[in-house]
Amino acid sequence: MTMNAWSAAILGTAIIWAAAIMTTAFLLLGTDYFGPLIPILGGGAAGNLIVLAGAKSIRE
């Protein structure tokens, strides 16, 4: 199985978002900002991956 550029872009974006969410969670742990911010970041990550996956299917 080979990985084309679109699959690599989707995987790379997922890794970047996961790192951003984990880092934010670590930094905000124990603060009042932790609860509201994590779902917002998760929604942004999901939206970004949906857009990328849609662009991949249109492109191919």
N, CA, C and O of each residue as an XYZ file, in Angstrom:
240
protein
N       0.839     -1.175      0.000
C       0.000      0.000      0.000
C       0.886      1.240      0.000
O       1.762      1.389      0.852
N       0.654      2.112     -0.946
C       1.429      3.342     -1.003
C       0.577      4.502     -0.508
O      -0.651      4.475     -0.589
N       1.251      5.509      0.001
C       0.553      6.680      0.504
C       0.730      7.817     -0.490
O       1.854      8.221     -0.788
N      -0.379      8.327     -1.000
C      -0.266      9.447     -1.919
C      -0.236     10.754     -1.127
O      -0.335     10.737      0.100
N      -0.102     11.877     -1.817
C       0.059     13.174     -1.165
C      -1.164     13.558     -0.339
O      -1.022     14.147      0.733
N      -2.366     13.233     -0.823
C      -3.565     13.595     -0.071
C      -3.654     12.812      1.229
O      -4.018     13.376      2.261
N      -3.336     11.549      1.200
C      -3.363     10.750      2.427
C      -2.322     11.255      3.420
O      -2.571     11.294      4.625
N      -1.177     11.635      2.918
C      -0.133     12.186      3.780
C      -0.578     13.516      4.381
O      -0.286     13.793      5.545
N      -1.276     14.335      3.611
C      -1.770     15.616      4.115
C      -2.805     15.401      5.209
O      -2.789     16.093      6.227
N      -3.696     14.454      5.004
C      -4.721     14.171      6.013
C      -4.077     13.623      7.287
O      -4.437     14.037      8.389
N      -3.143     12.709      7.147
C      -2.449     12.147      8.299
C      -1.643     13.222      9.030
O      -1.667     13.296     10.258
N      -0.941     14.039      8.278
C      -0.157     15.115      8.884
C      -1.026     16.108      9.626
O      -0.675     16.549     10.720
N      -2.158     16.464      9.040
C      -3.076     17.387      9.699
C      -3.630     16.780     10.981
O      -3.745     17.470     11.994
N      -3.972     15.504     10.946
C      -4.490     14.836     12.148
C      -3.440     14.827     13.254
O      -3.765     15.048     14.421
N      -2.198     14.577     12.898
C      -1.121     14.561     13.904
C      -0.912     15.946     14.488
O      -0.733     16.085     15.698
N      -0.931     16.968     13.651
C      -0.748     18.340     14.134
C      -1.878     18.741     15.073
O      -1.629     19.315     16.133
N      -3.134     18.438     14.688
C      -4.263     18.781     15.550
C      -4.199     18.009     16.860
O      -4.478     18.572     17.918
N      -3.840     16.746     16.810
C      -3.737     15.952     18.038
C      -2.680     16.541     18.972
O      -2.893     16.626     20.181
N      -1.556     16.942     18.418
C      -0.495     17.552     19.227
C      -0.962     18.881     19.815
O      -0.684     19.180     20.976
N      -1.668     19.673     19.019
C      -2.165     20.963     19.511
C      -3.169     20.768     20.638
O      -3.133     21.495     21.631
N      -4.064     19.796     20.497
C      -5.069     19.550     21.529
C      -4.415     19.023     22.804
O      -4.763     19.461     23.901
N      -3.476     18.094     22.674
C      -2.809     17.549     23.856
C      -1.969     18.612     24.567
O      -1.959     18.672     25.796
N      -1.272     19.442     23.809
C      -0.462     20.498     24.408
C      -1.344     21.516     25.119
O      -1.035     21.940     26.232
N      -2.431     21.905     24.483
C      -3.358     22.848     25.099
C      -3.957     22.252     26.363
O      -4.063     22.936     27.382
N      -4.346     20.997     26.308
C      -4.913     20.336     27.487
C      -3.895     20.306     28.629
O      -4.253     20.539     29.783
N      -2.655     20.027     28.318
C      -1.608     19.981     29.340
C      -1.391     21.359     29.954
O      -1.258     21.484     31.171
N      -1.354     22.396     29.113
C      -1.090     23.738     29.611
C      -2.260     24.319     30.402
O      -2.049     25.079     31.347
N      -3.479     23.971     30.028
C      -4.656     24.548     30.670
C      -5.260     23.670     31.759
O      -6.283     24.027     32.343
N      -4.649     22.540     32.036
C      -5.172     21.634     33.046
C      -5.260     22.348     34.393
O      -4.281     22.923     34.868
N      -6.424     22.304     34.991
C      -6.616     22.947     36.284
C      -7.073     24.391     36.201
O      -7.249     25.030     37.239
N      -7.272     24.928     35.010
C      -7.757     26.296     34.865
C      -9.224     26.290     34.446
O      -9.777     25.245     34.104
N      -9.838     27.451     34.476
C     -11.237     27.569     34.058
C     -11.388     27.494     32.544
O     -12.500     27.304     32.051
N     -10.309     27.638     31.802
C     -10.370     27.627     30.341
C     -10.333     26.230     29.742
O     -10.650     26.044     28.567
N      -9.948     25.257     30.543
C      -9.779     23.899     30.039
C     -11.073     23.331     29.459
O     -11.077     22.833     28.334
N     -12.156     23.400     30.207
C     -13.424     22.807     29.796
C     -13.966     23.346     28.477
O     -14.290     22.563     27.584
N     -14.072     24.666     28.337
C     -14.655     25.188     27.089
C     -13.734     25.100     25.875
O     -14.212     25.008     24.745
N     -12.433     25.128     26.093
C     -11.527     25.211     24.953
C     -11.287     23.875     24.263
O     -11.111     23.846     23.045
N     -11.275     22.792     24.986
C     -10.991     21.485     24.386
C     -12.048     21.098     23.340
O     -11.671     20.640     22.261
N     -13.358     21.261     23.610
C     -14.337     20.944     22.556
C     -14.228     21.864     21.336
O     -14.482     21.441     20.209
N     -13.853     23.106     21.566
C     -13.683     24.030     20.443
C     -12.533     23.561     19.549
O     -12.662     23.550     18.325
N     -11.422     23.179     20.155
C     -10.295     22.667     19.372
C     -10.654     21.357     18.675
O     -10.264     21.131     17.529
N     -11.390     20.502     19.362
C     -11.826     19.246     18.745
C     -12.722     19.489     17.547
O     -12.602     18.804     16.532
N     -13.614     20.452     17.655
C     -14.479     20.800     16.526
C     -13.691     21.358     15.357
O     -13.976     21.050     14.200
N     -12.702     22.178     15.666
C     -11.846     22.708     14.602
C     -11.074     21.603     13.902
O     -10.929     21.614     12.680
N     -10.583     20.657     14.677
C      -9.852     19.531     14.092
C     -10.767     18.693     13.214
O     -10.397     18.317     12.102
N     -11.956     18.402     13.711
C     -12.894     17.588     12.935
C     -13.292     18.306     11.647
O     -13.334     17.697     10.578
N     -13.580     19.585     11.752
C     -13.941     20.359     10.558
C     -12.823     20.390      9.536
O     -13.065     20.247      8.338
N     -11.613     20.573     10.003
C     -10.466     20.609      9.100
C     -10.292     19.277      8.391
O     -10.047     19.249      7.185
N     -10.412     18.174      9.116
C     -10.240     16.860      8.504
C     -11.375     16.543      7.535
O     -11.147     15.899      6.511
N     -12.597     16.990      7.843
C     -13.716     16.778      6.929
C     -13.481     17.527      5.624
O     -13.716     16.991      4.541
N     -13.016     18.771      5.732
C     -12.743     19.561      4.526
C     -11.632     18.914      3.700
O     -11.745     18.816      2.478
N     -10.573     18.478      4.352
C      -9.476     17.825      3.632
C      -9.919     16.528      2.965
O      -9.555     16.253      1.821
N     -10.701     15.737      3.682
C     -11.183     14.475      3.103
C     -12.106     14.750      1.924
O     -12.055     14.037      0.922
N     -12.947     15.770      2.030
C     -13.822     16.140      0.916
C     -13.025     16.629     -0.277
O     -13.354     16.306     -1.418
N     -11.982     17.403     -0.024
C     -11.145     17.871     -1.124
C     -10.428     16.707     -1.795
O     -10.220     16.714     -3.008
N     -10.053     15.710     -1.005
C      -9.388     14.530     -1.581
C     -10.344     13.784     -2.509
O      -9.962     13.386     -3.609
N     -11.585     13.595     -2.064
C     -12.514     12.819     -2.882
C     -12.887     13.575     -4.146
O     -13.105     12.957     -5.188
N     -12.965     14.886     -4.079
C     -13.262     15.682     -5.285
C     -12.090     15.647     -6.249
O     -12.275     15.549     -7.462
N     -10.891     15.726     -5.709
C      -9.667     15.756     -6.526
C      -9.456     14.440     -7.269
O      -8.984     14.437     -8.406
N      -9.803     13.328     -6.634
C      -9.542     12.011     -7.236
C     -10.698     11.623     -8.076
O     -10.691     10.549     -8.678
